[in-house]
């Protein structure tokens, strides 16, 4: 599956959230990640973030697609993260 993940974590946890997300996905922009991910790794990623987050202060939004071909990506301005695999 193709995943776009957006998070907003408190200052004390944001660095750890970044490290967790980088294990599974490609960094696109501040607090935004995307990439192909297996269902097993998707479950692991969610569990790791769930254990880290404070549900009263932090938030995560997950957009899932069957594959990347069912999504369209358009960049305006400076491209961050430099992902070569996305057309």
Secondary structure, 3 states (H helix, E strand, C coil): CEEEEEEECCHHHHHHHHHHHHHHCEEEECCEEEEECCHHHHHHHHHHHHHHCCCCCCEEEEEEECCHHHCCCCCCCCCCCCCCCCC
